[in-house]
Amino acid sequence: MTTVTNETPPKRTPWIGLVKGLLVAVGLVAFIAVLMLWLSGFFQEKVAGAPSAGKMQAALPDGEIVTVELTKLPRLESAVGTIRAVHEVGVASKILARVKEIRIKAGQRVAKGEVLALLDEADLKARLEQAESAEIAAKARLDQAKADLVRGERLKARQAISVEELEKMTTEARMATAEFDRARQAVSEARITEDYATIKAPITGIIVDKKVNEGDTLQPGQVLATMYDPGRMQMVATVRESLAQKLAVGQQLPARIDTLDMDCHATVSEIVPEAQADSRSFQVKVTGPCPPDIISGMFGRIYIPLEDEPVLAIPPEAIRKVGQLSEVDVVTDSGFIARRVVQPGRLLKPGREILSGLKPGEKIRIVRIQGEAVGEPK
């Protein structure tokens, strides 16, 4: 006989699965932490490192002792400038004419008096010929008037003509002389005007830009080319108001032309006595010996001296690099060495600037091995 029971199976508690998942997560985190400690060398034997800053050591006999001193250096402020020509001219036409021939191009060097362009001179030659013909006719009238005056004076001496007739002959001779002088001046003017058809270089220099071509018609005063004298150059710098008041014409200033990698000295030649309203600055022009290959438009700087700047500097070889730190050996009053961390700055002529970590009057040591300093690499 089979007995049938109606028992229900026990239900699984839900928090048991949660606990198991938590235990698995904790185990995984612990495994990762142990692995990271092992990779970082936590379970390995430690090696003694470099002595910490401030640790005392006995002074070594091969060290050179140097006293830290505070020096004053001249402080300069730069002003940006542009190279310009002192003498820059525009070559223009004086007459209305067509360009017959152009003999220049940009960048060409020309000498004073060299022909730059030729204009059509047909009309000018015709005017010159007319003026010369008028001069010949005026000369003939003058000769005739002088001859009549000579005859009139002879007739007057014999009482053959009246005084009024003689005065008339004298007036005609004077008028003929004036006409001849005017005709002669007209010829000179026509010759000068004809010379305007040949345009020549007014100075020795370099052609900057050619503005016309053959066949163009030039108006009086129209510029056909610009040129400058490369032997007379200047730098035009923009200087703020407070600094411009400290400058004077004739003052010597350090200057630099970055393109040529050249340092030089310049003389203040002009200070424009008007401030620029937008930037509140003055234009200062300086001149000096022109270096070779200098070109108008190059970038440059001038350096304006200010008050002296106190700087604490030590020999660069006294600095020892330990990782990302810079250390120096400071000699204490008791004769021991204390390594001290310092913050180096600029590399100046007196040495490496120290921003913090040392005081004036302290003594530092420079260790030398076989005659060479062991310190910061150059």
C-alpha positions in Angstrom: 0.0 0.0 0.0 1.5 3.3 -1.1 1.4 6.2 1.1 1.2 9.6 -0.6 2.3 12.7 1.3 1.7 16.3 0.4 5.0 17.8 1.8 6.3 21.0 0.0 10.2 21.2 -0.7 12.0 23.8 1.4 12.5 27.2 -0.2 16.2 28.6 -0.7 17.0 31.7 1.3 17.8 34.6 -1.2 20.5 36.3 1.1 22.7 33.2 0.8 23.5 33.9 -2.9 24.2 37.6 -2.1 26.7 36.6 0.5 28.5 34.3 -1.9 28.8 37.0 -4.5 30.2 39.4 -2.0 32.8 36.9 -0.8 33.9 36.3 -4.4 34.3 40.1 -5.0 36.3 40.6 -1.8 38.6 37.7 -2.7 39.2 39.2 -6.2 40.0 42.6 -4.8 42.4 41.1 -2.3 44.1 39.1 -5.0 44.6 42.3 -7.2 46.0 44.2 -4.1 48.5 41.5 -3.3 49.5 41.3 -7.0 50.1 45.1 -7.1 52.2 45.0 -3.9 54.3 42.2 -5.3 54.9 44.1 -8.6 55.9 47.2 -6.7 58.6 45.2 -4.8 56.8 45.4 -1.4 57.9 41.8 -0.6 61.5 42.3 -1.7 64.5 43.4 0.3 64.9 47.2 0.3 68.1 48.8 -0.9 69.3 51.9 0.9 68.7 55.0 -1.2 70.5 58.3 -1.4 70.8 60.3 1.7 67.9 62.7 2.3 68.2 66.5 2.1 69.9 67.9 5.2 71.7 64.7 6.1 75.2 65.5 7.5 78.3 64.0 5.9 82.0 64.7 6.6 83.5 67.3 4.3 85.7 65.7 1.5 89.2 67.1 0.9 88.7 67.2 -2.9 85.8 69.7 -2.6 86.1 73.3 -3.7 84.4 75.7 -1.2 82.6 78.7 -2.8 80.8 81.5 -1.0 77.3 82.3 -2.2 77.2 86.0 -3.1 74.4 88.3 -4.2 75.2 90.2 -7.4 73.4 92.9 -9.3 72.7 92.5 -12.9 71.3 95.2 -15.3 67.7 94.6 -16.1 66.5 95.2 -19.6 63.1 95.4 -21.3 62.7 94.7 -25.0 60.7 96.7 -27.5 59.8 95.2 -30.8 60.9 97.1 -33.9 61.0 96.9 -37.7 64.0 97.6 -40.0 63.3 100.6 -42.3 65.4 102.7 -44.6 66.4 106.1 -43.5 66.3 107.4 -47.1 63.5 105.9 -49.2 62.3 107.6 -52.3 59.6 107.2 -54.9 60.7 107.8 -58.5 57.9 109.6 -60.4 57.2 110.9 -63.8 57.2 114.7 -64.3 55.3 114.6 -67.7 52.4 113.0 -69.4 53.9 110.3 -71.6 53.8 106.7 -72.5 56.4 104.3 -71.2 58.6 103.2 -74.1 61.0 101.0 -72.2 61.4 99.9 -68.6 64.8 98.7 -67.4 64.3 97.7 -63.7 62.8 95.0 -61.6 62.2 94.5 -57.9 65.3 93.8 -55.9 67.7 95.2 -58.5 70.6 97.3 -57.3 71.1 100.6 -59.2 73.6 103.4 -59.1 72.8 107.1 -59.0 72.1 108.4 -62.4 71.4 105.0 -64.0 68.5 105.0 -66.5 65.4 103.3 -65.1 62.9 103.9 -67.8 62.5 105.7 -71.1 59.3 107.6 -72.1 58.0 108.5 -75.5 59.7 111.8 -76.4 58.3 112.5 -79.9 56.1 115.4 -78.8 59.0 116.7 -76.7 61.4 116.8 -79.6 58.9 118.6 -81.7 58.5 121.3 -79.0 62.2 121.6 -78.8 62.6 122.1 -82.6 59.8 124.8 -82.5 61.6 126.6 -79.6 64.9 126.5 -81.5 63.3 127.9 -84.6 61.8 130.7 -82.6 65.2 131.4 -81.1 66.7 131.7 -84.6 64.0 134.2 -85.7 64.4 136.2 -82.5 68.1 136.4 -83.1 67.6 137.7 -86.6 65.2 140.4 -85.4 67.7 141.4 -82.7 70.5 141.7 -85.2 68.4 143.8 -87.4 67.3 146.1 -84.6 70.9 146.6 -83.5 72.0 147.5 -87.0 69.1 150.0 -87.3 70.1 151.5 -84.0 73.7 152.0 -85.2 72.6 153.7 -88.4 70.1 155.9 -86.5 72.9 157.1 -84.2 75.0 158.1 -87.2 72.1 159.9 -88.8 71.3 161.7 -85.5 74.9 162.8 -85.4 74.4 164.5 -88.8 71.0 165.8 -87.7 69.3 163.7 -90.4 66.7 162.2 -88.0 64.8 163.5 -85.0 65.3 162.4 -81.4 61.9 160.7 -81.4 63.0 158.4 -84.3 66.2 157.5 -82.5 64.4 156.7 -79.3 62.0 154.4 -81.3 65.0 152.5 -82.7 66.4 152.1 -79.2 63.1 150.8 -77.9 62.9 148.3 -80.8 66.4 147.1 -80.1 65.5 146.5 -76.4 62.4 144.6 -77.3 64.3 142.4 -79.8 66.8 141.7 -77.0 64.0 140.7 -74.7 62.4 138.5 -77.3 65.7 136.8 -78.0 66.2 136.1 -74.3 62.7 134.6 -74.0 63.2 132.4 -77.0 66.5 131.2 -75.6 64.9 130.4 -72.2 62.1 128.5 -74.1 64.8 126.4 -75.8 66.4 125.6 -72.4 63.0 124.6 -71.0 62.2 122.4 -74.0 65.6 120.6 -73.6 64.9 120.1 -69.9 61.5 118.8 -70.6 62.9 116.4 -73.2 65.3 115.1 -70.5 62.3 114.2 -68.4 61.6 111.4 -70.9 64.7 109.6 -69.5 64.0 108.7 -65.9 67.2 108.1 -63.9 67.9 106.9 -60.4 68.1 109.8 -57.9 70.2 107.8 -55.4 72.2 104.6 -55.3 70.1 101.9 -53.8 67.8 98.9 -54.3 64.5 98.8 -56.2 61.7 97.8 -53.8 58.7 97.8 -56.2 58.1 98.4 -59.9 54.6 99.8 -60.4 54.4 100.3 -64.2 55.1 98.3 -67.4 56.0 99.1 -71.0 53.0 100.7 -72.8 51.5 102.3 -69.7 50.7 106.0 -69.8 52.1 108.0 -66.9 50.5 111.1 -65.4 52.7 113.9 -63.9 53.6 112.9 -60.4 52.8 109.2 -60.9 55.3 106.9 -59.1 56.7 104.2 -61.3 59.1 102.7 -58.7 60.2 102.9 -55.1 63.8 102.4 -53.9 65.9 102.8 -50.7 69.5 103.3 -49.7 70.7 100.0 -48.1 73.7 101.8 -46.5 71.4 103.9 -44.3 69.0 101.8 -42.3 67.2 102.3 -39.0 65.0 100.3 -36.7 61.6 101.8 -35.8 60.4 100.4 -32.4 57.2 101.0 -30.4 58.1 101.9 -26.8 55.5 102.4 -24.1 55.1 105.8 -22.5 56.9 105.1 -19.2 60.0 103.8 -21.0 60.1 106.4 -23.8 60.4 109.2 -21.2 63.7 107.6 -20.1 65.3 107.7 -23.5 67.2 110.6 -25.2 68.5 111.3 -28.6 72.1 110.0 -28.9 71.7 107.3 -26.2 73.3 103.9 -26.9 71.0 100.9 -26.6 71.6 97.1 -27.1 69.8 95.8 -30.2 69.2 92.4 -31.8 68.2 91.3 -35.3 66.7 87.8 -34.8 66.7 86.8 -38.5 70.5 87.3 -38.8 71.1 86.1 -35.2 73.1 89.3 -34.5 73.5 91.4 -31.4 74.7 95.0 -31.9 74.6 98.5 -30.4 72.3 101.2 -31.8 72.0 105.0 -31.2 68.7 106.7 -30.6 68.3 109.1 -33.6 64.7 110.2 -33.2 61.8 110.0 -30.8 58.5 110.9 -32.4 57.0 113.5 -30.1 53.5 112.1 -30.4 52.0 109.1 -28.6 49.9 106.6 -30.5 46.4 106.8 -29.0 45.5 103.2 -29.4 48.6 101.7 -27.7 49.8 104.7 -25.6 53.3 104.3 -27.0 55.9 106.3 -28.8 57.9 105.5 -32.0 61.6 105.4 -31.3 64.1 105.3 -34.2 67.6 103.9 -33.7 70.5 103.7 -36.2 73.8 102.0 -36.2 76.4 100.2 -38.4 74.4 98.3 -41.0 75.2 94.6 -41.0 75.5 92.8 -44.3 72.4 91.3 -45.9 70.0 93.5 -43.9 66.7 94.1 -45.6 64.0 96.6 -45.0 61.1 95.0 -43.1 63.1 92.6 -41.0 62.2 92.0 -37.4 64.3 93.3 -34.6 64.4 94.4 -30.9 65.9 97.1 -28.8 66.6 96.7 -25.1 66.0 99.5 -22.7 67.9 99.5 -19.4 66.0 99.5 -16.2 67.0 99.3 -12.5 69.6 96.7 -11.5 68.2 93.4 -10.4 69.7 91.5 -7.4 70.4 87.9 -8.3 71.7 85.0 -6.2 73.9 82.9 -8.6 76.2 79.9 -8.0 78.5 77.9 -10.4 76.3 75.5 -12.4 78.6 72.6 -11.6 77.7 73.0 -7.9 74.2 71.7 -8.6 73.6 67.9 -8.5 70.5 66.4 -10.2 68.8 63.7 -8.1 65.8 62.6 -10.1 63.6 65.6 -10.4 65.3 67.5 -7.6 68.3 69.8 -7.6 70.6 69.6 -4.6 73.8 71.4 -3.5 76.3 70.6 -0.8 76.1 73.3 1.9 79.1 73.6 4.3 77.9 74.1 7.9 79.6 76.2 10.5 80.9 73.0 12.1 82.6 71.9 8.8 80.1 69.2 7.8 78.2 68.9 4.5 74.4 69.2 4.4 72.7 68.4 1.2 70.0 70.9 0.5 67.3 71.1 -2.2 67.3 74.3 -4.2 65.2 75.7 -7.0 67.4 76.8 -10.0 66.4 79.5 -12.4 68.0 81.2 -15.4 71.6 80.5 -16.6 73.3 83.9 -16.4 76.9 85.1 -16.9 77.7 84.9 -13.1 76.3 81.4 -13.0 73.0 79.5 -12.4 70.3 81.6 -10.7 69.0 80.2 -7.4 65.4 81.1 -6.7 65.1 79.4 -3.3 67.1 77.2 -0.9 70.2 79.3 -0.4 71.1 82.6 1.3 73.9 85.1 0.6 77.0 84.3 2.7 76.5 80.6 2.9 79.2 78.3 1.6 78.8 75.4 -0.9 81.1 72.7 -2.0 81.9 71.7 -5.6 83.2 68.1 -5.9 85.8 67.6 -8.6 86.9 64.2 -10.0 90.0 64.2 -12.1 89.8 67.9 -12.6 86.2 68.0 -13.7 83.2 69.2 -11.7 80.5 66.7 -10.9 77.2 68.5 -11.1 74.5 69.7 -13.4 75.2 68.9 -17.0 75.7 71.9 -19.3 
